Amino acid sequence: MSDIASNSFVRQDLLTERPAPVKTTGFVGLMRTRLFNSPTNILLTIVGALLLWFTIIPSVRFLMVDAVWSGKDRTACLTENAGFAVGACWPYIQAKLPQLIYGFYPEAERWRVNLTFVLAVVLLVPMLVPRLPAKGLNASLFFLAFPVVAFFLLHGGGIKGFGLSWTADLLQLFDDSIVNAGQALLTLSKTSTVAPLFWIVGNFIVLVGTAIYWLIFPLTWLRDQLLGTGQSVWTDFAITAAIVSLIAFVLGGGVRTGGRALASSVATFIAIAIVIKLMGLDHGGLPVVTTNLWGGLLVTLVVSVTGIVTSLPIGIALALGRRSTIPLIRIFSIAFIEFWRGVPLITVLFFATYMLPLFLPGNFTVDGLVRALIGIALFTGAYQAENVRGGLAAIPRGQGEAAAALGLSWWKTTSLIVLPQALRHVIPNLVNSFISLFKDTSLVSIVALFDLLGSLRASFSDPKWSTPSTAFTGFAFAGIIYFIFCFGMSRYSLFVEHRLNAHRRN
Amino acid sequence: MSTEARKPPPQIALKIRRFLGGKAGWNGVAVQFAFAAILGWIGYEIVSNARANLENQHIAAGFGFLRNNAGFDVNQTLIPYTGSDTFLRVFVVGLLNTLVVSVVGIVFATLIGFIVALCRLSPNWLLSRVGEIYVEIIRNLPLLFQILFWYLAVLAALPNPRQSISLFGIAFISNRGLVIPSPVGQSGLEPFLAMLALGIVAALVLRFYARRALFQEGRMIRIWPYVLGLLFGLPLAAMLVFGRPFSFELPQLKGFNFAGGSRIIPEFVALTLALSTYTAAFIAEIVRAGILSVHKGQMEAGSSLGLSRGTTLRLIVVPQAMRVIVPPLTNQYLNLTKNSSLAVAIGYPDLVSVFAGTSLSQTGQAIEIIAMTMGIYLLISLLTSAVMSVYGWRVSRSLGA
């Protein structure tokens, strides 16, 4: 022991302290490593600081320091009255706020718009928070029930019938069109060179039409009987509820397992009945507010939410069609998608505004807003189809093959195995499409609908508020609203992306 | 006894089934029949309704209207045009205006986009934040909003021509647009252009020769001094011999407006500004992603081979990044071209504005005009995607796949 101790050197005094390593964290560290570590970097820092100085300072001055905060009309926002170089003219926004949010929606009815906004938020927030349960119920409420309720809230009006009469009306329309087509062929056969062919085909089509007429006759007869009674809505509702519940019961597995389907069907119909009763839809409903009175943020949100809700089913159908093995359906889907993706949205809106009315029967007028909505739904649907297709391509083939090995049909494989996984894959892409859809809604102002941007532009021409800073103020306000919505959505999509890739994080 | 393999049975019925109905077989055939019937029915409804509606509104279908006189003026034309020209010429004028604003927009968008991308990639913290703020703000505001902002707020706030802002005394910005000097050809123009063309051709030949020497014999030939000499020396010599090729006509303030020079209408300025800054934000993200996609090891491998930093970037990093960048970049160029149709909101006379806007309201030929407008945009985008698939095929081939 002593041997070792005598041979080895043991230091008795402490070493002098070495200087602390250069700090690389915190603000000082940041300055040292990322801002002032080389002459070039110092130069770049100065350039960046100058850029910020010449953009941030003037905007803050304009928005806050030099702004006018109260006043009755333009005189408050003029330099000679205010005594300084006036920045933003906020009283102008205050005066125009109702127009920017509701458009010309009647003042007494604006609670309906507010109620719709509240409903949307109440339904949307739980859906976006991943921890909360009952996503399926929530999604079906938001995507199916909410649009209908929102329509009757915003537009007003009531219903005259229910499922049965609507089905009868639709079938009758379809049948009339078939018979007309057959008759047109018959008249054509009198002048054409291939007359016999036309005659045969025409007669065949008329025959089919007549057969369908007699097939749906019980339905139309029942509808006419119902319209005769005073309580047409409720009788119709009861019959529809009974039939649909019965079908659900049988499809759900009959006596053994159908109870669940029956219960959910009955619950749905009870909910529908409550809504009808609450809103008084059976006797006229709320006063009608036609869509040409709608405007501002209301139109922006209506167009974007409708676009989101309708484009997704269209996109899924087209994406499945594009991957289908059936030639005609695949070709049609490819052509449809490539067509709508190849043209600018503005031409689509022109198409919907000027060309679509020509394609519909003459007695069939479509509201201007609805026309724009159709155009936007088709356009966005094509883009969503490509997103969904990306998700479908990302699912390994083995998933579908395993489902087929278990004996599931194509529909069950798609709806239970492939689609849920594919859609989960592409949620960030879908949200990004929604962001561009939200931005693109501003284009409806070109076809004479007053969305937020359209109302803003219209408010510029008010002589009561025309000052040099009016335009800048208006754009600042609308810009902040657009930015909050789009930035919020993009952050949410990043959040979902991180959550989905949690297993890949390192 | 022969051991030849038996031929498989022809299976004609199976092949027919496959051809007609895909993998789904006869079910597929049935589905196709139903689908075709529905499509046919919709098509019939559209045609018959359109015919009836047109008859009611007394509109004659067909493209005959293209030969009628347009009777309205267009405030920016690249080819001679007067109000008495035909609608067909209006179509061409609008198309050219769309193309010119797209090309100018694409040039500026690429420039700004690359600059912003370099800012975002810079090791300097402040500069990368500035780039990020730019991208976030621009991307989260609608394009139409930005176009209207430049047009209704910024350009409208500019002073009138008499107090216009002067850029070095040669260009003037006012609320009537941008006035720039216009070049006027002089006597020395033809020799100058000829020498320039000769220089370009000679430089290309030189480059071809140097590449072949490098790849086949392994000889490095430094050609850039000769290339510079050819590109600049030849035209300069021509200028010295034959005199100035062109002179600039400077704009002069006369009365209330400018005389001389060429005026760029404010709509064009606003549209170009908005389109290029908007698309630049997207291009910046694409370029950044492309450069980040090249693995760090590539740079290190390059320097371990003894290549300088610049050479590594030029020969190793950029070519690989370009493969990632080019397809989405083309997509952005296409988007810019399609977005230029928003010109209709501020009255820049592009295709949609003069043809689908003014001409449509004058003639009422909605079907023909909108079909032509959509067709042109569709043609442009299909051509672009065809070019891109050729590019993708070449890239995959050069990767040795």
Boltz contact constraints between the chains, C-beta under 6 A:
constraints:
  - contact:
      token1: [A, 34]
      token2: [B, 125]
      max_distance: 6.0
  - contact:
      token1: [A, 35]
      token2: [B, 125]
      max_distance: 6.0
  - contact:
      token1: [A, 41]
      token2: [B, 124]
      max_distance: 6.0
  - contact:
      token1: [A, 44]
      token2: [B, 124]
      max_distance: 6.0
  - contact:
      token1: [A, 44]
      token2: [B, 127]
      max_distance: 6.0
  - contact:
      token1: [A, 45]
      token2: [B, 124]
      max_distance: 6.0
  - contact:
      token1: [A, 45]
      token2: [B, 126]
      max_distance: 6.0
  - contact:
      token1: [A, 48]
      token2: [B, 126]
      max_distance: 6.0
  - contact:
      token1: [A, 48]
      token2: [B, 127]
      max_distance: 6.0
  - contact:
      token1: [A, 48]
      token2: [B, 130]
      max_distance: 6.0
  - contact:
      token1: [A, 51]
      token2: [B, 130]
      max_distance: 6.0
  - contact:
      token1: [A, 181]
      token2: [B, 44]
      max_distance: 6.0
  - contact:
      token1: [A, 325]
      token2: [B, 22]
      max_distance: 6.0
  - contact:
      token1: [A, 325]
      token2: [B, 23]
      max_distance: 6.0
  - contact:
      token1: [A, 325]
      token2: [B, 24]
      max_distance: 6.0
  - contact:
      token1: [A, 326]
      token2: [B, 22]
      max_distance: 6.0
  - contact:
      token1: [A, 326]
      token2: [B, 24]
      max_distance: 6.0
  - contact:
      token1: [A, 326]
      token2: [B, 28]
      max_distance: 6.0
  - contact:
      token1: [A, 326]
      token2: [B, 31]
      max_distance: 6.0
  - contact:
      token1: [A, 326]
      token2: [B, 32]
      max_distance: 6.0
  - contact:
      token1: [A, 327]
      token2: [B, 22]
      max_distance: 6.0
  - contact:
      token1: [A, 328]
      token2: [B, 32]
      max_distance: 6.0
  - contact:
      token1: [A, 328]
      token2: [B, 35]
      max_distance: 6.0
  - contact:
      token1: [A, 342]
      token2: [B, 378]
      max_distance: 6.0
  - contact:
      token1: [A, 342]
      token2: [B, 381]
      max_distance: 6.0
  - contact:
      token1: [A, 343]
      token2: [B, 374]
      max_distance: 6.0
  - contact:
      token1: [A, 343]
      token2: [B, 377]
      max_distance: 6.0
  - contact:
      token1: [A, 343]
      token2: [B, 378]
      max_distance: 6.0
  - contact:
      token1: [A, 344]
      token2: [B, 338]
      max_distance: 6.0
  - contact:
      token1: [A, 344]
      token2: [B, 341]
      max_distance: 6.0
  - contact:
      token1: [A, 344]
      token2: [B, 377]
      max_distance: 6.0
  - contact:
      token1: [A, 346]
      token2: [B, 341]
      max_distance: 6.0
  - contact:
      token1: [A, 346]
      token2: [B, 352]
      max_distance: 6.0
  - contact:
      token1: [A, 347]
      token2: [B, 373]
      max_distance: 6.0
  - contact:
      token1: [A, 347]
      token2: [B, 374]
      max_distance: 6.0
  - contact:
      token1: [A, 350]
      token2: [B, 356]
      max_distance: 6.0
  - contact:
      token1: [A, 350]
      token2: [B, 370]
      max_distance: 6.0
  - contact:
      token1: [A, 351]
      token2: [B, 370]
      max_distance: 6.0
  - contact:
      token1: [A, 354]
      token2: [B, 366]
      max_distance: 6.0
  - contact:
      token1: [A, 355]
      token2: [B, 366]
      max_distance: 6.0
  - contact:
      token1: [A, 355]
      token2: [B, 367]
      max_distance: 6.0
  - contact:
      token1: [A, 355]
      token2: [B, 370]
      max_distance: 6.0
  - contact:
      token1: [A, 358]
      token2: [B, 50]
      max_distance: 6.0
  - contact:
      token1: [A, 358]
      token2: [B, 53]
      max_distance: 6.0
  - contact:
      token1: [A, 359]
      token2: [B, 46]
      max_distance: 6.0
  - contact:
      token1: [A, 359]
      token2: [B, 49]
      max_distance: 6.0
  - contact:
      token1: [A, 359]
      token2: [B, 50]
      max_distance: 6.0
  - contact:
      token1: [A, 360]
      token2: [B, 49]
      max_distance: 6.0
  - contact:
      token1: [A, 361]
      token2: [B, 49]
      max_distance: 6.0
  - contact:
      token1: [A, 362]
      token2: [B, 52]
      max_distance: 6.0
  - contact:
      token1: [A, 362]
      token2: [B, 53]
      max_distance: 6.0
  - contact:
      token1: [A, 439]
      token2: [B, 142]
      max_distance: 6.0
  - contact:
      token1: [A, 442]
      token2: [B, 142]
      max_distance: 6.0
  - contact:
      token1: [A, 442]
      token2: [B, 144]
      max_distance: 6.0
  - contact:
      token1: [A, 442]
      token2: [B, 145]
      max_distance: 6.0
  - contact:
      token1: [A, 443]
      token2: [B, 144]
      max_distance: 6.0
  - contact:
      token1: [A, 446]
      token2: [B, 344]
      max_distance: 6.0
  - contact:
      token1: [A, 446]
      token2: [B, 345]
      max_distance: 6.0
  - contact:
      token1: [A, 453]
      token2: [B, 145]
      max_distance: 6.0
  - contact:
      token1: [A, 471]
      token2: [B, 152]
      max_distance: 6.0
  - contact:
      token1: [A, 471]
      token2: [B, 153]
      max_distance: 6.0
  - contact:
      token1: [A, 472]
      token2: [B, 153]
      max_distance: 6.0
  - contact:
      token1: [A, 475]
      token2: [B, 149]
      max_distance: 6.0
  - contact:
      token1: [A, 475]
      token2: [B, 153]
      max_distance: 6.0
  - contact:
      token1: [A, 479]
      token2: [B, 141]
      max_distance: 6.0
  - contact:
      token1: [A, 482]
      token2: [B, 141]
      max_distance: 6.0
  - contact:
      token1: [A, 482]
      token2: [B, 142]
      max_distance: 6.0
  - contact:
      token1: [A, 483]
      token2: [B, 140]
      max_distance: 6.0
  - contact:
      token1: [A, 486]
      token2: [B, 140]
      max_distance: 6.0
  - contact:
      token1: [A, 487]
      token2: [B, 140]
      max_distance: 6.0
